[in-house]
């Protein structure tokens, strides 16, 4: 037996043994209770980072723990492999996106295996492979047959230089993230999924997700955005352009209707387009308004611009009042009816617009102690009491809203309506590296489904990225096909699916992978829903919402009986690191820094001084990342895993530190030294036995509750107790149990020590240690000793010790004697098993 644990040898040995034994291959036919543990699968960028390591370590500890509890565990891994970065690499590095992606997958697979994760690699999948996306195409057609897919013209962010649609995240300060060109709003025919049909279901379903963080459920609730409001029409005055006589609007604040000072319509509104046909100024403004992104953030931060159409509408509750109609760049046709009424006093956007164009600002809501004539210094958006609102005055905002809706419905000019902020999911992307949408366009038949027998529609390999735009549009042969319906000439849809579609059902494919279908329902439902899903809170809305929708859509069309994909959700914190700057503001990588006397930092190459910056999330742009490979080389997998578990609650950020990884490494060696002490001692150590059984419970409960730092703390306490204990049979028992308890977090160490101690089977196949409930009961209690009501000392005594004996022990304490000064106490109050209070 060696004095030190050698991770360089042990890590490779046990990873190979696990692979040869198929230790972590899940058996769908097993009679054991099923447990599905899943971390959000990674994008294959080429290298894993410490955020990956933390995320997958947490899931791995839980998966190994469940196996030791006797569960059949599904813990798979795959790759979210489509997306823009691969196309960027194709343009910048002159490499095919598929080549770049698959090479990255191979590199990252090797890195993950080095850390010893208990993954079922037999179920590995990559969304960029036809054997995955072909099944996705079939599911898309299933949803289309059920009426959940449709096509319509929709506004998009268009980069006129790269000639492509940009995702909202790719619009930066109104410009394309790559080209720098001002982004335009364009209308393109797009494919959509009817997620709005599920708005109420998705909202109500949140109540069943009691194992999700409250903040995530609230974020989804706000994103779905159910609200009760008023749908009504403003009647245009005079001869309307284009034959339109009304302007339809929806408001969630009908209580503010008397504060309206203008009506704003979208640049693409039929009235605006009718005006532009005969008005060059209107047409010029509309062209300007279409420049800029369609994101909510872009619209909120962009300068508010308007064009006075000269039109007016009649106020429905005050026929003598007229409101001007403006075309505004912050109104979108895709939201509501493409029109709104502006209440500057009580909406920040409207306030900015009205201030710019000197429109009236009328207070119609006030606080309880606020005057109706109080000036409006800035938009006051909250509820209050109606003022300056005729018959509504004195009503609360809720009462006033209800009264306006009642009058509108009675008079017939409006109706109460429940509306959702949620919009149908646009899934068209004008890119090559994605799932081809399985549609053929025919001039005679329109859009036609690709026959199931012709799936998958496979991406062509011979594409070029030397020109802007979608290479599929330029391919000489791929898009030319016969119409499946009439046999005439047809052309393939060249849009590909949003990559969020790929990640909306991958967890189902992990559970069941037949060749001839996306999944087998019976097998999939052996595992679903995912018992524990782990990932970053940045996915709280879109990915999780889309996965919930996809699951419910499959349930609606009869493909599944499961409605919610993820029973439990855990959002882990980020891994952070100090940042470092040169005097001229250049970011410096930690690996390029020397630490001198007194902690002074200098750049290794130049010798220049380095400024220590803030602790921030690890990012390539700020060069504060730490490559796991050298750390693994130096300390081994278990030390890295242990550090990820130990220094911070898992839901909080974890700051990377050299001292932290060194501390984890020292603990690994402490456990090894304990395990190498020869067994065979006699005698029983009851205090140690109690500590052991309490540790078994504490560690198990902490892992089960994903409180990994608490499990580590309990193991530190047990390890210290074993180190201090005299040789005994109990100490041997405690060392053996310690190895079982550390096995989920430090599996290579546990396996190596387990084998060195002569155990027959691998610890990966061992059961979690049992405990004796009788040993969890304390036979000793801690007694607080007070003098004149102030705590002076504590003492440990047998539970149930008579009051006179407790009194004698308390009076014998040196600190108590010092307080008494040689005088007898006036009185002693004893609360059994809790307290001795001495009155001096």
Residue, then its C-alpha position, 0 to 999 in steps of 0.5 A: x500500500x502506498x502512502x499517497x493516492x496517485x490520481x494519474x494512475x487511479x483515474x485511468x484505471x477505474x474509468x476503464x474498469x467502469x467502461x469495460x463493465x458497462x457500469x452505468x448503462x441504464x436498463x429500461x427493463x429493470x425491475x428496480x425503481x427508475x431514476x432519471x438524472x439529467x444535466x442540460x446538454x452542452x453546445x460542442x464549442x470545443x473545450x469544456x469549462x469549469x461551469x460544465x465541470x460544476x454542473x455535471x459533477x452535481x448531477x453525477x453525485x446524485x446519479x451515483x447516490x441513486x445507484x447506491x440506493x438501489x435505483x436503476x439510473x438513467x444518466x445520459x450525455x449528448x450534444x446540442x450541436x446545431x447553431x450559428x457558431x459552427x457557421x461562423x467557424x466555417x466562414x472564419x476558418x474555412x472548415x465545414x460546420x459538420x467537421x468543426x462540430x464533430x471534432x469538438x464533440x470528440x475533444x469534449x467527450x474525452x475531457x468529460x470522460x477524464x472527470x469520471x462521470x457516471x454517464x451512459x455513453x451508449x445513449x449518446x446523441x448529437x442533434x446535428x446527425x440525421x438519426x436525430x433530426x430525421x425523427x425531429x422532422x417526423x415529429x414536426x409533421x405530426x404537429x403540423x397534421x394536428x394543426x399546431x404548425x402554421x406559416x405566416x408573414x412576420x417581422x424579423x431582424x434582417x442584416x442587409x450585409x450578411x443577408x440573413x435573419x438575426x436572432x434577437x441576441x445578435x442585434x447589438x445597439x441596433x446593428x448586426x453583431x457580425x457585419x455592424x450594419x444597421x438592422x432592418x425590420x422585414x416581413x418574411x414568411x415564417x413557420x410557427x408553432x402554436x404555443x399560444x394554444x397551450x398558454x393556459x395549460x402552461x400557466x396552470x401546470x406551474x402549480x404542479x412543479x413544486x420541485x422547481x425554484x419559485x423564481x423560475x416558476x415566476x419568470x415563466x408566469x410573467x413570460x406567459x403574461x396572463x392579463x385581463x383587459x379591454x379590447x375595443x375600437x377607436x372610431x376614426x374621424x372623417x374619411x378613413x384611408x384605405x377604407x378602415x374606419x376603426x383602430x382596434x386596441x387592447x389595454x390591460x389598464x382600462x382604468x387609465x382611459x381618460x388619461x389617453x392623449x394619443x393613439x399610436x399605430x405600427x409602421x406596418x399597420x394597414x392605416x399606415x401603409x394606406x397613408x404611405x401610398x400617397x404621402x412621401x413623408x409617411x413612407x420615408x418615416x416608415x422606412x426609417x422606423x423599420x431600421x432597428x431590431x424587433x427585440x423588446x430590449x431594442x424597442x425599449x432603449x431605442x429613441x421613440x420616433x413618431x409621425x403625426x398622420x393628421x388623423x383623429x379618433x373619437x374617445x369612446x367615453x367622451x365623444x367630444x374629445x379627439x385623440x391624434x393618431x401617430x405612427x410610432x416606431x415602438x409599436x409592432x404589428x405582431x403584438x396585439x392589433x398593432x395599435x395602442x393608446x398612449x397614457x403618458x402619465x402612467x407609462x414610461x414609454x408613452x411619457x418619453x414619446x409625449x415629452x418629445x412631441x409635446x403631447x398632453x400628459x394628464x394624471x388619472x391615477x393618484x396615491x391615496x394621499x396625493x392630489x389629483x392636480x399633483x404634477x407628473x414628474x415621471x411616469x407613475x406606473x403603479x395602481x392607485x385611485x382614479x382621478x380626473x376621470x369623470x365617473x371613475x373618480x375615487x375608485x381603485x384601479x381594479x374597480x375602475x377597470x371593471x367599471x370601464x369594461x362593464x360600460x364598454x360591453x353594455x354600450x357595445x364598443x368593447x369587451x373584456x378579454x383575457x390576453x397573454x403576453x406569450x406569442x406563437x413560436x417562430x421556428x424558421x431560421x435562414x441558416x444552413x446548420x440546422x434541421x431542414x424543415x420537411x416541406x416542399x413548395x409547389x406553385x400549384x399545391x402550395x406547401x406540401x409535407x415531405x412524405x414520411x418515407x423520404x425522411x430524413x431530409x439530409x443537409x447537403x455536404x457540398x456547400x460554400x460559405x464564401x457569400x452572405x446568406x443561406x447556402x441552401x438557397x444557392x445550392x444547385x441541386x438540393x432544393x430541386x425536387x418533385x412535388x409529392x402531391x402533383x408530381x410537378x416541379x417543387x422546391x425544398x424549404x430552405x429555412x431550418x428549425x430553431x435550435x431550441x426545437x432540438x433541445x425541446x425533446x432530446x430528453x425523450x430520445x435519451x429515454x428511448x432510441x428505436x431506429x424506426x421512430x422518435x421514441x417508443x412510448x412505453x419505454x420512454x414513459x418508464x423514465x419520464x418525467x426526468x426526476x432531476x434536471x440541472x442547469x443554468x438559470x439563464x435557460x429558465x424561460x425559453x428552453x424550459x418553456x419550449x420543452x414544456x410546450x413540446x411535451x404537452x403537444x406530444x401528449x395532446x396528439x397521443x404520442x405521450x401520456x406525460x404532460x411535464x418533462x421535468x419533475x425536479x429542476x435545480x439551477x446551479x450558480x456560476x463559476x467565477x474568477x478574479x479578472x486581471x487588467x494591464x494598465x492600458x485596459x487589456x484583459x490578461x489570462x490568469x495563466x500569464x500572471x506571476x505573483x511576487x512578494x507581497x502579492x504584487x502581480x506582474x505579466x509573465x512575458x512583459x514584466x508589466x504590472x497587473x491590476x487586480x479586477x473584480x470577481x466575475x463569471x468566467x468568460x473568454x472575453x475577459x480571459x478569466x477562464x481556467x482550463x480544466x486540463x492542467x488542473x486535472x493533470x496536477x490534482x486529479x479528477x476527484x480533487x476537482x470534483x470535490x472543490x466543485x462541491x465543497x466551497x459554496x452552496x450549489x445554487x450560489x456562484x463559486x469563486x475559483x481559487x488555487x487554495x480551494x483546489x489544494x484544500x480539496x486535494x489534501x482531503x483526498x489524501x487524508x481519506x487515503x491515509x485513513x483507508x490505508x491503516x490496516x484493519x483487524x482491531x477489536x473493541x467498540x467506540x460508541x461515541x464514534x459509532x454515533x457520529x458515523x450513523x449521524x453522518x450517514x443520515x446527514x450526507x444522504x439527506x444533503x445529497x438528496x436535497x442537492x445541498x452538496x456543500x453540507x454533505x461535504x461538511x458532514x464528511x469533514x466532521x466524520x473524517x476528523x472524528x475517525x482521525x482522532x479515534x483510537x484503533x477499534x473495530x468501530x474505527x475500521x467500520x467507520x473507515x469502510x463507511x467513509x469510503x462509501x459516503x465519499x464515493x459519489x463525489x470522489x469515485x476514483x479515490x473510493x474505488x482505489x481504496x476499496x480495492x486496496x482494502x480487499x473488497x471483492x466488488x467495485x464500490x460503484x456497485x455497492x449499496x449506500x450504508x445503512x444506519x441504526x435509528x437508535x444511534x441517532x438519539x443523543x445520550x448526552x446533552x449540552x447544558x447552558x450555564x448562566x449567572x444572573x441571566x447571562x451565559x457564562x459557560x456550557x457543560x456536557x452531561x448525560x441526558x436525564x441527569x438529576x437536577x442536584x447533580x446538574x447544579x453541582x457540576x455547574x457550581x464546580x465550573x471555574x468561570x462560575x466560581x469566579x463570578x460567585x467570588x467565594x460566596x454561596x449563590x442566592x438561588x439556583x434554577x435548573x431546567x432539566x437537560x437544558x439550563x442551569x441559572x445561578x443567581x449570585 
